[in-house]
Amino acid sequence: MRVLVAGAGGFIGHHLVKRLKAEGHWVRGADVKHPDFEASAADEFVLADLRGFERCVEASAGVDDVYQLAADMGGIGYIATNHARLTRNNALINIHMLEAARVCNVKRYLYTSSACVYPALLQDDAEVAPLKEEQALPADPERGYGWEKLFAEQLVNYYHAEFGLDARVVRFHNIYGPLGTYDGGREKAPAAICRKAALAKNGADIDIWGDGEQTRSFCYIDDCIEGLRRIMESGHTGPVNLGTDELVTVNELVNLVCEAAGKQLRKKHDLSKPQGVRGRNSDNSLLRRLIGWEPHTPLKTGIGTTYDWIAAQVAGGCPAG
């Protein structure tokens, strides 16, 4: 297969390129930047601003499959304060990538969405019920980023219905792991906490956004890549969650990071910082029915590997991307 990974300069896209190459596929990576931490394994890497239609056509020409991961994104601190920027940039990317896939006669198209599409009213309790795919509508997603993701999902559905595009929609639930951004304002909670713990001396304070009792589930990068490959091969054209159902509080996540670091750190909660919805968890029923599999890496295991990688970066003075 000839495959395009749009967003191949990012965390998940970079890992996906390596997986596809290991399977023997020819891979073109496309992104506005190269990967931050190691060279791309892609056969061809195109530096391209995919907000422009012509660049999307160039990137999509001559490939069988497209994995559309390209997005302007970040952790809660970034997406909570950049609604206009995120919505504009991501709408342009997704509209143009879909049309490029159509005009280039791409055989299969996978769009990566987000659990941010789910209604806020379903996520106002830390003991949140796992979110099912059909609950995204009627709509009340997160401002900016969530609204655009839901819009793009609907556009994928329209292209499938009207043009016959063989499409997939995958909703990520908090993907983490090595090679992810860990500093600079766009990092997500696991990476941010690992960085803070790596920098802290034993017995020091560690800053936590919110009261720490907000809950999430977190999916390790290896499971994410396995899920993407299986969902692409499934033939399923509707949205499907990709995450774990191991629900933890942020305070519990901090405890796991401290254990990995071998440090005792005092939690210092900052209630002035954004913390997102009160609770969010993935319902994997559909995923299990579709492919007979679901993410299985325990959070403790994944955090151990992630912490070790981030601690090595911090110790070596490497740029965080």
C-alpha positions as CSV (number, residue, x, y, z in Angstrom):
1,M,0.0,0.0,0.0
2,R,1.0,3.6,-0.6
3,V,0.0,5.6,2.5
4,L,-0.1,9.2,3.5
5,V,0.2,10.2,7.1
6,A,-0.9,13.8,7.4
7,G,0.4,15.2,10.7
8,A,3.5,12.9,10.5
9,G,5.6,15.5,12.3
10,G,3.4,15.1,15.4
11,F,3.5,12.6,18.3
12,I,0.9,10.1,17.1
13,G,1.7,10.5,13.4
14,H,5.4,9.9,13.9
15,H,4.7,6.6,15.7
16,L,2.1,5.6,13.0
17,V,4.7,6.1,10.2
18,K,7.1,3.8,12.0
19,R,4.4,1.1,12.4
20,L,3.3,1.3,8.7
21,K,6.9,1.1,7.5
22,A,7.5,-1.9,9.8
23,E,4.5,-3.6,8.0
24,G,6.2,-3.0,4.6
25,H,4.1,-0.1,3.3
26,W,5.4,2.9,1.3
27,V,4.7,5.9,3.4
28,R,4.6,9.7,2.7
29,G,4.6,11.9,5.7
30,A,3.3,15.5,5.5
31,D,3.3,18.2,8.1
32,V,4.2,21.8,8.7
33,K,7.3,20.6,10.7
34,H,9.5,17.5,11.0
35,P,9.2,15.3,14.1
36,D,10.7,16.9,17.1
37,F,12.8,14.1,18.6
38,E,14.0,11.8,15.9
39,A,14.1,11.5,12.1
40,S,11.0,10.4,10.3
41,A,11.0,6.8,8.9
42,A,8.8,7.9,6.0
43,D,9.9,7.1,2.5
44,E,9.1,10.7,1.6
45,F,8.4,13.6,3.9
46,V,6.7,16.7,2.6
47,L,6.9,20.0,4.5
48,A,3.5,21.4,3.8
49,D,1.0,23.8,5.5
50,L,-2.1,21.7,5.0
51,R,-4.4,24.6,5.5
52,G,-3.9,25.2,1.8
53,F,-5.9,23.1,-0.7
54,E,-3.1,22.8,-3.2
55,R,-0.7,21.4,-0.6
56,C,-3.3,18.9,0.4
57,V,-3.6,17.7,-3.2
58,E,0.1,17.4,-3.5
59,A,0.3,15.4,-0.4
60,S,-2.6,13.1,-1.3
61,A,-1.6,12.4,-4.9
62,G,-0.9,8.8,-5.8
63,V,-1.7,7.2,-2.4
64,D,-4.2,4.5,-1.5
65,D,-4.8,5.3,2.2
66,V,-4.9,8.6,4.1
67,Y,-4.5,8.9,7.8
68,Q,-5.6,12.5,8.6
69,L,-4.0,13.3,12.0
70,A,-2.9,16.9,11.1
71,A,-4.3,19.4,13.5
72,D,-3.5,22.5,15.6
73,M,-3.8,21.1,19.1
74,G,-2.5,20.9,22.6
75,G,-3.4,20.3,26.2
76,I,-6.2,22.0,28.1
77,G,-4.2,25.2,28.7
78,Y,-3.8,25.6,25.0
79,I,-7.2,24.6,23.7
80,A,-9.1,26.6,26.4
81,T,-7.5,29.9,25.3
82,N,-7.2,29.6,21.5
83,H,-10.8,28.9,20.3
84,A,-10.7,31.1,17.1
85,R,-7.2,30.0,16.1
86,L,-7.9,26.3,16.6
87,T,-11.3,26.3,14.9
88,R,-10.0,28.3,11.8
89,N,-6.8,26.2,11.4
90,N,-8.4,22.8,11.8
91,A,-11.4,23.6,9.7
92,L,-9.2,24.6,6.8
93,I,-7.1,21.5,7.2
94,N,-10.0,19.1,7.4
95,I,-12.1,20.7,4.6
96,H,-9.1,20.7,2.2
97,M,-7.8,17.2,3.1
98,L,-11.2,15.7,2.5
99,E,-11.6,17.4,-0.9
100,A,-8.1,16.4,-1.8
101,A,-8.8,12.8,-1.0
102,R,-11.9,13.0,-3.3
103,V,-10.1,14.5,-6.3
104,C,-7.1,12.2,-5.9
105,N,-9.3,9.1,-5.7
106,V,-8.0,8.0,-2.4
107,K,-9.2,4.5,-1.6
108,R,-9.5,4.8,2.2
109,Y,-9.6,7.8,4.6
110,L,-9.2,7.8,8.4
111,Y,-10.0,10.9,10.3
112,T,-8.8,11.3,13.9
113,S,-11.3,13.1,16.1
114,S,-11.4,13.6,19.8
115,A,-13.5,12.8,22.9
116,C,-13.9,16.6,23.1
117,V,-16.9,16.2,20.8
118,Y,-19.0,14.7,23.7
119,P,-21.6,17.0,25.4
120,A,-20.4,18.8,28.5
121,L,-23.6,17.9,30.4
122,L,-22.5,14.2,30.3
123,Q,-19.2,15.0,31.9
124,D,-20.0,17.1,34.9
125,D,-19.3,14.4,37.5
126,A,-16.0,12.8,38.4
127,E,-17.8,9.5,38.5
128,V,-18.7,9.9,34.9
129,A,-20.3,7.1,32.9
130,P,-18.3,5.9,30.0
131,L,-19.2,7.8,26.9
132,K,-20.8,6.0,24.0
133,E,-20.3,7.0,20.3
134,E,-24.0,7.8,19.7
135,Q,-24.0,10.3,22.6
136,A,-22.2,13.0,20.7
137,L,-25.5,14.2,19.3
138,P,-27.5,16.3,20.2
139,A,-24.4,18.5,20.3
140,D,-22.8,20.4,23.1
141,P,-19.0,19.8,22.6
142,E,-16.1,21.7,24.1
143,R,-15.8,25.2,22.8
144,G,-13.6,25.7,19.7
145,Y,-11.6,22.5,19.4
146,G,-14.6,20.2,20.2
147,W,-17.0,22.0,17.9
148,E,-14.6,21.9,15.0
149,K,-13.9,18.2,15.5
150,L,-17.6,17.4,15.5
151,F,-18.1,19.5,12.4
152,A,-15.3,17.6,10.7
153,E,-16.8,14.3,11.7
154,Q,-20.1,15.3,10.0
155,L,-18.2,16.4,6.9
156,V,-16.5,13.0,6.7
157,N,-19.9,11.4,6.9
158,Y,-21.2,13.6,4.1
159,Y,-18.2,12.7,1.8
160,H,-18.9,9.0,2.6
161,A,-22.6,9.3,1.7
162,E,-22.4,11.6,-1.3
163,F,-19.1,10.7,-2.9
164,G,-18.6,7.1,-1.7
165,L,-15.4,7.9,0.2
166,D,-14.5,4.8,2.3
167,A,-13.9,6.7,5.6
168,R,-13.2,6.0,9.2
169,V,-13.7,8.3,12.2
170,V,-11.7,7.6,15.4
171,R,-12.2,9.5,18.7
172,F,-9.0,9.7,20.7
173,H,-9.2,9.6,24.5
174,N,-6.0,11.2,25.9
175,I,-3.1,9.5,24.1
176,Y,0.3,9.7,25.9
177,G,3.7,8.1,25.7
178,P,7.3,8.7,24.6
179,L,8.1,11.3,21.9
180,G,5.2,13.5,22.9
181,T,5.4,17.2,23.6
182,Y,6.2,17.7,27.3
183,D,6.8,21.4,27.5
184,G,6.1,24.7,25.9
185,G,2.4,25.1,26.5
186,R,0.9,22.4,24.2
187,E,1.7,19.4,26.4
188,K,-1.1,17.3,27.9
189,A,-1.5,16.3,31.5
190,P,0.6,13.1,31.7
191,A,3.6,14.7,30.0
192,A,3.3,17.9,32.0
193,I,3.2,16.1,35.3
194,C,6.1,13.8,34.3
195,R,8.2,16.9,33.4
196,K,7.3,18.6,36.7
197,A,8.2,15.5,38.6
198,A,11.5,15.1,36.7
199,L,12.5,18.7,37.5
200,A,11.4,18.6,41.2
201,K,13.6,17.6,44.1
202,N,12.4,14.9,46.4
203,G,10.0,16.4,49.0
204,A,9.3,19.5,46.9
205,D,5.9,20.8,45.7
206,I,4.4,19.9,42.4
207,D,1.8,22.2,40.8
208,I,-1.5,20.6,39.8
209,W,-4.2,22.4,37.8
210,G,-7.6,22.3,39.5
211,D,-8.3,20.3,42.7
212,G,-7.0,17.1,41.2
213,E,-10.3,15.2,41.6
214,Q,-11.2,15.6,37.9
215,T,-11.1,12.2,36.2
216,R,-9.9,10.9,32.9
217,S,-8.8,7.8,31.1
218,F,-5.4,7.7,29.3
219,C,-4.4,5.5,26.4
220,Y,-0.8,4.5,25.8
221,I,0.7,5.3,22.3
222,D,1.4,1.7,21.3
223,D,-2.3,0.8,22.0
224,C,-3.3,3.8,20.0
225,I,-1.3,2.8,16.9
226,E,-2.6,-0.8,17.1
227,G,-6.1,0.5,17.3
228,L,-5.7,2.8,14.3
229,R,-4.5,0.0,12.2
230,R,-7.3,-2.4,13.3
231,I,-10.0,0.3,12.8
232,M,-8.7,1.1,9.3
233,E,-9.0,-2.5,8.4
234,S,-12.4,-3.0,10.0
235,G,-14.5,-1.4,7.3
236,H,-16.5,0.5,9.9
237,T,-17.5,3.9,8.7
238,G,-19.0,5.5,11.8
239,P,-17.3,7.1,14.8
240,V,-15.5,4.8,17.2
241,N,-13.8,5.5,20.6
242,L,-10.1,4.7,21.0
243,G,-9.1,4.8,24.6
244,T,-9.1,2.9,27.8
245,D,-11.8,2.7,30.4
246,E,-9.3,2.9,33.3
247,L,-10.7,6.0,35.0
248,V,-8.4,7.8,37.4
249,T,-8.3,11.2,39.1
250,V,-5.5,13.6,38.3
251,N,-4.3,13.2,41.8
252,E,-4.0,9.4,41.2
253,L,-2.1,10.1,38.0
254,V,0.3,12.3,40.0
255,N,0.8,9.5,42.5
256,L,1.7,7.1,39.6
257,V,4.2,9.6,38.2
258,C,5.8,10.1,41.7
259,E,6.1,6.4,42.0
260,A,7.8,6.1,38.6
261,A,10.1,9.0,39.6
262,G,10.9,7.5,43.0
263,K,10.0,10.8,44.7
264,Q,7.7,12.0,47.4
265,L,6.2,15.3,46.2
266,R,3.5,17.5,47.8
267,K,0.6,18.4,45.6
268,K,-0.1,22.1,45.3
269,H,-3.4,22.7,43.6
270,D,-4.1,25.8,41.5
271,L,-7.8,26.4,41.2
272,S,-7.3,29.3,38.8
273,K,-6.1,27.1,36.0
274,P,-8.4,25.4,33.4
275,Q,-9.2,21.8,34.1
276,G,-11.7,20.9,31.4
277,V,-14.7,18.8,32.1
278,R,-15.1,17.2,35.5
279,G,-15.0,13.6,34.2
280,R,-14.4,11.8,31.0
281,N,-14.1,8.0,30.2
282,S,-14.3,5.9,27.1
283,D,-16.9,3.3,26.4
284,N,-15.2,0.5,24.4
285,S,-18.2,-1.7,23.7
286,L,-18.3,-0.8,20.0
287,L,-14.5,-1.2,19.6
288,R,-14.7,-4.7,21.1
289,R,-17.5,-5.7,18.9
290,L,-15.8,-4.3,15.8
291,I,-12.3,-5.7,16.1
292,G,-12.3,-8.0,19.2
293,W,-9.7,-5.9,20.9
294,E,-9.2,-2.8,23.0
295,P,-6.3,-0.9,24.6
296,H,-4.8,-3.0,27.4
297,T,-1.6,-1.2,28.6
298,P,-2.1,-0.4,32.3
299,L,-1.6,3.3,33.1
300,K,1.1,2.4,35.7
301,T,3.1,0.6,33.0
302,G,2.7,3.3,30.4
303,I,3.5,6.1,32.8
304,G,6.6,4.4,33.9
305,T,7.9,4.3,30.3
306,T,6.8,7.8,29.6
307,Y,8.4,9.2,32.7
308,D,11.7,7.6,32.0
309,W,11.8,9.1,28.5
310,I,10.8,12.6,29.6
311,A,13.2,12.5,32.6
312,A,16.0,11.6,30.1
313,Q,15.0,14.5,27.9
314,V,15.0,16.9,30.8
315,A,18.3,15.7,32.1
316,G,19.9,16.0,28.7
317,G,18.6,19.5,28.2
318,C,16.8,18.5,25.0
319,P,14.2,20.9,23.4
320,A,10.6,20.0,24.1
321,G,9.2,20.7,20.7
